[in-house]
Amino acid sequence: MSQDEKHPLIIPRTHHVATLLVRHYHEQVAHQGRHFSDGAIRAAGFWIIGSKRLVSGIIHKCVTCRKVRGRLVDQKMADLPADRLSSEPPFTSVGLDVFGPWNVITRRTRGGSADSKRWAVLFTCMSTRAVHIELIESMSTSSFINALRRFFSIRGPAKVLRSDRGTNFIGACRELGIDTNDSELTKYLSDKGCTWIFNPPHSSHMGGSWERLIGVARRILDAMLFQTGSTRLTHEVLSTLMSEVMAIINARPLVSVSTDPDMPAILTPSMLLTQKTSATSAPSGYFSMNDLHGKQWKQVQCLADTFWKRWRQEYLTTLQRLRKWTAEKPNVKVGDVVLLKDRRDVNAVPESYFGEATVVSSGEVIITAPRH
């Protein structure tokens, strides 16, 4: 043991020299934690009284440490929207998104074939989690409205439409040529008594209810294409595959499959959409028309009541589980120093840009006044 370690120089924590020493040896150990910095100070022959609190405070304010090991800003998880918890008819409140494209063969030519692209619009019921998929032929406003018209014609008009407006849906809307102030689209929605709610910019996590289902649809479609081995699709084949994807998603269990023998039926979205608990054929035998008309409505009503009862008892309780973001934390304010995790635009700020944050009303953080 050296003489400096045997007889260290004692310095009070409140002295300015102690702060300078901590900053110096913290840089010497390449901005490591309190354990490394405190050991370097002691090895240099200095004993700072209450050094642990001083070193922790300086590391907490160190700009380089915040750049290297900065944590993401989060906030307490908000309550679910009311349309996720309401027992309304299917597809009353709808979330939608566009995904794709796929190359399909449109016509055969003498030299081969002419290809074109197809996209899919996924509509999901916010309460029952049912799914409806429509194909669109072109990235245009009229093509999207045609898909919306087909959806309303099959599933009935919706009261609320929800979608992203950041990197997901607004980017697709720009390619589709759809503007939120588009007169043709606005007129069609107003005629149907429907309102369109867009999520805040750069908040794709708020559309997790349909983003999750898009991922499921992609995986099912990839598995189908892998099994068939078909790489040359036609519009008819792709439309058939999308219908099968829709049927598989709607047949998925909403809750864990119970091992109780008294509850053999599985709670699925198709249980309400088709009013069928299984795909078995009708039993053989003779039934009069009076029995058919007298008892069928009771069976349909019983299935619907059973679905909503189990939906409230089993599925609704699973939505209230908060596994993360349970504590309320301070929000980012104007003048706070922030570090962007990823790049929003190629020509915008770089990935490691460090500057002063300006928070706009929509919740987007804009970097201004760079600090070097």
Salt bridges, closest charged atoms under 4 A:
ASP74 OD1 - LYS329 NZ 3.17
ASP83 OD2 - ARG162 NE 2.74
ASP115 OD1 - ARG232 NH2 3.49
GLU134 OE2 - HIS132 NE2 2.64
GLU134 OE1 - ARG150 NE 2.85
ASP191 OD2 - LYS187 NZ 3.30
GLU314 OE2 - ARG310 NE 3.02
ASP336 OD2 - LYS333 NZ 3.99
ASP342 OD2 - ARG344 NH1 3.73
GLU364 OE2 - HIS202 NE2 3.19
